[in-house]
Amino acid sequence: MEYTAAVLTISDKGSQGLREDKSGPAMAAMLEAAGYQVVYTAILPDDYEAIRAALLLCCDEKRVCLAATTGGTGFSKRDITPEATASVIERFTPGIPEAMRAESLRHTPHGMLSRETAGIRGDTLILNLPGSVKAVTECLGAVLPALRHGIDILRGNAAECGEHHHHKEGHHHG
């Protein structure tokens, strides 16, 4: 199976060409090194509808395995990436942002202020990451090893795992 990914950088200044996007390329490089094919990248303003539209494009039309955003997850009034992301998610996956925040907290107490969310829409796993290269490297590094397993289950490629899981469920009920 081909593991496809989209990388969306959320940055007013980046989208206006006033700041070089370093987080997006850093994230794309990490994903490619982990065996993902980055098939779509975009730089968007901190705009609810723009973020929502880009995520819908990635999930519903491009049907990438992983749609990852960087930026817009802090406390600034313009930081609305998690809210725009939540509006398209069908099922939330809270363990992924929890793992990222746990990793961030190992480096700074400010890690608790990160508001990333993650979840599933259709066959796509959506993941928010912070907006700095350092934070992207730490957070994505913390969750990347487990993401592929989640994608396999989501896409129905982990049959043995799924069958084993159902067997265990049946065992508990009996």
KOLVO-780445 format. One record per residue (C-alpha): y, z, x; residue in three letters; chain; residue number from 0. Coordinates in nm, 3 decimals. Layout:
[[Y,Z,X],ALA,A,NUM]
...
***
This chain:
[[0.000,0.000,0.000],MET,A,0]
[[0.353,-0.075,0.111],GLU,A,1]
[[0.584,0.227,0.114],TYR,A,2]
[[0.929,0.100,0.019],THR,A,3]
[[1.250,0.299,0.034],ALA,A,4]
[[1.614,0.270,-0.062],ALA,A,5]
[[1.890,0.453,0.125],VAL,A,6]
[[2.212,0.527,-0.064],LEU,A,7]
[[2.508,0.677,0.121],THR,A,8]
[[2.749,0.856,-0.112],ILE,A,9]
[[3.093,0.873,0.048],SER,A,10]
[[3.440,0.786,-0.081],ASP,A,11]
[[3.566,0.718,0.273],LYS,A,12]
[[3.251,0.531,0.370],GLY,A,13]
[[3.268,0.306,0.065],SER,A,14]
[[3.632,0.226,0.148],GLN,A,15]
[[3.544,0.142,0.508],GLY,A,16]
[[3.749,0.436,0.637],LEU,A,17]
[[3.453,0.615,0.793],ARG,A,18]
[[3.148,0.477,0.968],GLU,A,19]
[[2.828,0.565,0.785],ASP,A,20]
[[2.603,0.745,1.032],LYS,A,21]
[[2.385,0.945,0.791],SER,A,22]
[[2.247,0.640,0.608],GLY,A,23]
[[2.132,0.459,0.925],PRO,A,24]
[[1.988,0.787,1.065],ALA,A,25]
[[1.789,0.836,0.745],MET,A,26]
[[1.675,0.471,0.740],ALA,A,27]
[[1.559,0.501,1.103],ALA,A,28]
[[1.358,0.816,1.026],MET,A,29]
[[1.198,0.653,0.722],LEU,A,30]
[[1.110,0.339,0.915],GLU,A,31]
[[0.959,0.550,1.195],ALA,A,32]
[[0.746,0.721,0.927],ALA,A,33]
[[0.614,0.386,0.802],GLY,A,34]
[[0.852,0.313,0.514],TYR,A,35]
[[1.008,-0.028,0.467],GLN,A,36]
[[1.377,0.021,0.384],VAL,A,37]
[[1.436,-0.263,0.138],VAL,A,38]
[[1.777,-0.163,0.002],TYR,A,39]
[[2.082,0.019,0.138],THR,A,40]
[[2.426,0.076,-0.015],ALA,A,41]
[[2.739,0.281,0.044],ILE,A,42]
[[2.885,0.415,-0.278],LEU,A,43]
[[3.191,0.619,-0.370],PRO,A,44]
[[3.153,0.974,-0.503],ASP,A,45]
[[3.145,0.830,-0.854],ASP,A,46]
[[2.901,0.948,-1.123],TYR,A,47]
[[2.847,0.608,-1.286],GLU,A,48]
[[2.819,0.424,-0.952],ALA,A,49]
[[2.552,0.666,-0.824],ILE,A,50]
[[2.368,0.654,-1.156],ARG,A,51]
[[2.371,0.273,-1.165],ALA,A,52]
[[2.246,0.246,-0.805],ALA,A,53]
[[1.960,0.489,-0.872],LEU,A,54]
[[1.861,0.302,-1.190],LEU,A,55]
[[1.859,-0.023,-0.992],LEU,A,56]
[[1.636,0.129,-0.723],CYS,A,57]
[[1.393,0.290,-0.971],CYS,A,58]
[[1.377,0.052,-1.266],ASP,A,59]
[[1.434,-0.287,-1.102],GLU,A,60]
[[1.344,-0.257,-0.733],LYS,A,61]
[[1.079,0.008,-0.809],ARG,A,62]
[[1.094,0.152,-0.458],VAL,A,63]
[[0.856,0.436,-0.370],CYS,A,64]
[[1.141,0.655,-0.245],LEU,A,65]
[[1.512,0.643,-0.331],ALA,A,66]
[[1.699,0.874,-0.095],ALA,A,67]
[[2.069,0.959,-0.107],THR,A,68]
[[2.287,1.119,0.160],THR,A,69]
[[2.615,1.290,0.079],GLY,A,70]
[[2.794,1.445,-0.216],GLY,A,71]
[[2.579,1.758,-0.238],THR,A,72]
[[2.833,2.026,-0.148],GLY,A,73]
[[3.094,2.229,-0.335],PHE,A,74]
[[3.385,1.984,-0.324],SER,A,75]
[[3.512,1.867,-0.663],LYS,A,76]
[[3.401,1.511,-0.570],ARG,A,77]
[[3.044,1.622,-0.486],ASP,A,78]
[[2.853,1.508,-0.796],ILE,A,79]
[[2.546,1.341,-0.643],THR,A,80]
[[2.300,1.603,-0.781],PRO,A,81]
[[2.444,1.574,-1.133],GLU,A,82]
[[2.432,1.193,-1.130],ALA,A,83]
[[2.078,1.210,-0.988],THR,A,84]
[[1.965,1.464,-1.250],ALA,A,85]
[[2.084,1.228,-1.525],SER,A,86]
[[1.820,0.967,-1.427],VAL,A,87]
[[1.531,1.199,-1.334],ILE,A,88]
[[1.243,1.228,-1.581],GLU,A,89]
[[1.053,1.507,-1.401],ARG,A,90]
[[1.207,1.740,-1.143],PHE,A,91]
[[1.033,1.829,-0.815],THR,A,92]
[[1.208,2.154,-0.717],PRO,A,93]
[[0.978,2.229,-0.422],GLY,A,94]
[[1.126,1.946,-0.216],ILE,A,95]
[[1.490,2.068,-0.217],PRO,A,96]
[[1.361,2.426,-0.178],GLU,A,97]
[[1.182,2.322,0.143],ALA,A,98]
[[1.495,2.145,0.269],MET,A,99]
[[1.717,2.445,0.199],ARG,A,100]
[[1.464,2.675,0.368],ALA,A,101]
[[1.484,2.455,0.678],GLU,A,102]
[[1.866,2.446,0.663],SER,A,103]
[[1.877,2.826,0.636],LEU,A,104]
[[1.691,2.851,0.966],ARG,A,105]
[[1.996,2.687,1.128],HIS,A,106]
[[2.292,2.818,0.922],THR,A,107]
[[2.356,3.064,0.636],PRO,A,108]
[[2.551,2.777,0.476],HIS,A,109]
[[2.218,2.609,0.399],GLY,A,110]
[[2.212,2.797,0.069],MET,A,111]
[[2.526,2.611,-0.039],LEU,A,112]
[[2.349,2.276,-0.041],SER,A,113]
[[2.293,2.150,-0.395],ARG,A,114]
[[2.040,1.867,-0.345],GLU,A,115]
[[1.799,1.786,-0.624],THR,A,116]
[[1.485,1.574,-0.632],ALA,A,117]
[[1.258,1.431,-0.894],GLY,A,118]
[[1.059,1.144,-1.036],ILE,A,119]
[[1.168,0.846,-1.243],ARG,A,120]
[[0.888,0.607,-1.330],GLY,A,121]
[[0.704,0.535,-1.004],ASP,A,122]
[[0.995,0.639,-0.781],THR,A,123]
[[1.056,0.968,-0.604],LEU,A,124]
[[1.431,1.038,-0.583],ILE,A,125]
[[1.561,1.268,-0.314],LEU,A,126]
[[1.914,1.390,-0.236],ASN,A,127]
[[1.994,1.478,0.125],LEU,A,128]
[[2.309,1.631,0.274],PRO,A,129]
[[2.584,1.414,0.421],GLY,A,130]
[[2.564,1.483,0.794],SER,A,131]
[[2.329,1.331,1.052],VAL,A,132]
[[2.225,1.678,1.171],LYS,A,133]
[[2.145,1.796,0.817],ALA,A,134]
[[1.967,1.471,0.726],VAL,A,135]
[[1.752,1.499,1.039],THR,A,136]
[[1.662,1.863,0.970],GLU,A,137]
[[1.604,1.829,0.595],CYS,A,138]
[[1.424,1.496,0.591],LEU,A,139]
[[1.216,1.610,0.890],GLY,A,140]
[[1.106,1.916,0.692],ALA,A,141]
[[0.979,1.723,0.389],VAL,A,142]
[[0.881,1.381,0.523],LEU,A,143]
[[0.519,1.474,0.609],PRO,A,144]
[[0.443,1.572,0.246],ALA,A,145]
[[0.635,1.296,0.067],LEU,A,146]
[[0.374,1.026,0.122],ARG,A,147]
[[0.104,1.237,-0.044],HIS,A,148]
[[0.332,1.288,-0.345],GLY,A,149]
[[0.403,0.915,-0.363],ILE,A,150]
[[0.030,0.838,-0.341],ASP,A,151]
[[-0.041,1.067,-0.637],ILE,A,152]
[[0.256,0.926,-0.830],LEU,A,153]
[[0.140,0.569,-0.771],ARG,A,154]
[[-0.226,0.645,-0.846],GLY,A,155]
[[-0.340,0.584,-0.488],ASN,A,156]
[[-0.483,0.932,-0.433],ALA,A,157]
[[-0.781,0.903,-0.666],ALA,A,158]
[[-1.001,1.147,-0.474],GLU,A,159]
[[-0.728,1.406,-0.476],CYS,A,160]
[[-0.662,1.353,-0.847],GLY,A,161]
[[-1.032,1.378,-0.938],GLU,A,162]
[[-1.066,1.692,-0.730],HIS,A,163]
[[-0.763,1.843,-0.903],HIS,A,164]
[[-0.903,1.770,-1.251],HIS,A,165]
[[-1.235,1.920,-1.148],HIS,A,166]
[[-1.059,2.240,-1.042],LYS,A,167]
[[-0.864,2.252,-1.369],GLU,A,168]
[[-1.186,2.213,-1.568],GLY,A,169]
[[-1.343,2.489,-1.360],HIS,A,170]
[[-1.060,2.730,-1.439],HIS,A,171]
[[-1.083,2.663,-1.813],HIS,A,172]
[[-1.460,2.720,-1.810],GLY,A,173]
***
